[in-house]
Structure formats: C-alpha cells, structure tokens
Amino acid sequence: MVSTGLFATAGCRSTTEIQSGGAGGSRSSSGSGPDAGGSGASSGTGGASGCAQNGWFCADGASCCSGACKAGICAVSACKADGASCSAHGDCCSSSCYQGKCVPFCQPNDYLCYQNSECCNFACNGNQCGPPHGFPGCLQINTGPCANGSQCCSLQCEGGFCTAPLLCVPAGAACSLQGFDTCCKGKCIGGVCASQPQVNTGDFCLSDAQCADGKCVGGVCSFPCRMAGDKCAPGAPAGPYGCCGGNCLPPNGLEGTCGAPNQCFPQWTECTSSPQCCTQHCSAGLCKKASCVPAGATCAGAADCCSGFCETGYNGPVKCAACIAAGYTCSSPSDCCGKLCEDGVCKLAPGICERLNGAYCNNSGECCSKKCEPVGMGTFCVEP
C-alpha cells in the first residue's frame, strides 16, 4: 500500500496474484478545488452498472456491486462453504478453491510447507506441497534459468525463474492478518482485503479506511493530530500524531491531555472556524487553502490541486499536475499519464520496481520512472 509515503521500495507483492474484481477505481476531477468534497476521490465505479467492485473503498453499501460496504471497503456479500464447487478463490468463504472445490485455507502444489496438513493435497515433500520430485529433470521453485513452464516442476516460469502460485485472499474477501501477507493486493483493513492502496493526508477519500493516517473528513484525509482535551503522549509537541495546535500536558507522567491551542492548526487539520487555521480558511470541517492551485504549483495533497492530482514521491507531495508521471504514487490507472497504476505507483511498463521519484538510486533500473539523474550531491530517481 501503503502507509504515509511508499518509501523507497515500491511494489513488494507476489509475481502471481489471484484476484477477484478489478483494479483501482476511476478518478473524477469534475469537482476540482479544495472545497470539492469527495468529488475528486477515486469513485470506485467500474462494475456493470457503474458500481464499485470488491475491494474498492466505499461510503455505503449502495455504491458496491455486492451491496456490502464493510469497514469502508466493498466486500463479498455471499460465499460458498467448504466442499461446494468453485471456479475461483473468491467463490469460497475460505478464499481457497482447489481442483474445483472449496477447501479450508491451504497451500497449492509446489509451494512451501512444513507438514502434510498445510497442503491442499495433504502431501508435503521436502518442504514443498506435491510429489517428491515433480517430473524428472524439472527445475524447482526459485531456480533457473527457464525459458517456459515446461522446464519447471511448478509448470510456471516468470522472468527466467521457476515460480509457484501464491495462495492469497482476493479483494473484498474476509482476512485476519493486518498487512500484505494474506491479501492478494491491498491491505487487510477491518477484516476485509482492499484492492486499492490507501492515500495520505490531503488526498481525496470516501471513508476512513481509505486514509493511511487520520480520518476522512468532508471527502479529504485529515491531518493526523489530536484536538484539545484528547489523550496524548506527555510532553509531545504540536504536530503529526501529537496535538493539533497545543502541547500535551502535563509534560511528564504516564498519560497527558492536549491543552488549549497556542499556535495555528496546519492544513487539513479539523477545525470549527477560520481563525484556528494557519491558512485562515476553514471549510467543510478542515483547514484548507482558500482556492485551488494550478498545475506546477506545490501541493500538500490532491485536494490542493485544481486538477485533483498532486504528484507524490519518496519525500512526499511535490507539485500539482494534469496527470501523474511514472514514479509517483497513484490510486487508479486513470491517475497516471500512461494509464498504468500498479502496486500504487504509476509505471511505464508492468512489473516490480524498487524506488519512487525522489529516492536515491544507483542506476535507472532501480527507478519506477526508469530515470536516475544527478541532483545536488547525489543521484536520484526523477520523473521521465
């Protein structure tokens, strides 16, 4: 996903994804400007009737194709019990379809195991589900080089190495672990797998679940800080994860309370009146700029920009743009100039890339933008 910023390493998912539903939703910028509410958010439309697909962020069940919005994510509303016929993992309550039948969560042939019960075929040989040796002369998982699947015990060759399918929970299905280890694509949020990456402070949102920090207020992810009277870490200064405009009192002890504001609130902080805000403008419950800014101007989030696009790289938000260049973060393909958003990053071509724009690099191959240039005292990934 995706916490605040994607850091230098981008796109750490399996080479094979078992997905249900589509990718990220489409973005509408018809309601541009900081007071446009959620009109610039990833709308999550794309189903047969314009509804949001499983795993997309939602505000209510009416917007989801499944009719179920759980914890701000469109969820699978019905599933099949173990033993029922299936054609995909998403058909099953266990998220495991093996040889046309729903089975308890298990590992397919050729994947890692430690005991027989972990394998769908109940056979674990040499820490690999399946027959002891595959077929004579075949290459094991993560070995190579291979030219095609016929050379591999798993019958699957990707990038010159033999690979195996990773059993994962599809978008919109129930999950139990927080993080990327069980869901095919996005995080496990509120017990449901998301298919879209979360977005940061100042970006458009449909629900609290869509925001990596803070919460969704008036269609925008708010600044992650606490209001006067809220509990806080003693001695913490005003700022992110501390108090919005004051200090945490008392300065020592086990627990404190945010005191009265002694400085203005940063942009995207919740507010009740304009004098509270450093921007001197409070609208829809958030401190905002009085008007949107054009392409090329600096931004603190997508809601700053008249276009609805704020290019964000390794070091955070950079500038407003008509579309997002390769190497910056994205929520859906429609965000990107090249119409390719993969692993939450705009790319020139499909595939895993290591570093976002603004990150230090040794060569162009490390960069999602495929461009590594001297900047100041070092070399960094820059937009193409």
Secondary structure, DSSP 8 states (H G I E B T S, - for coil): --SSS--S------SS----S-SS--B--TT-STTSTTTTSB----STTS-B-TTSB-SSGGGBTTS-EETTEE-----B-TTSB-SSGGGBTTS-EETTEE-SS-B-TTSB-SSGGGBTTS-EETTEESSSSSSTT-B-TT----SSGGGBTTS-EETTEE------B-TTSB--SSSSSSBSSS-EETTEE-SS--B-TTSB-SSGGGBSSS-EETTEE--S-B-TTSEE-TT--BSTTSBSSS-EESSSSS-EEE-S--S-B-TT-B-SSGGGBTTS-EETTEE--SS-B-TTSB-SSGGGBSSS-EEEETTEEEEE-SSB-TTSB-SSGGGBTTS-EETTEE-SSSS---B-TTSB-SSGGGBTTS-EEEETTEEEE---
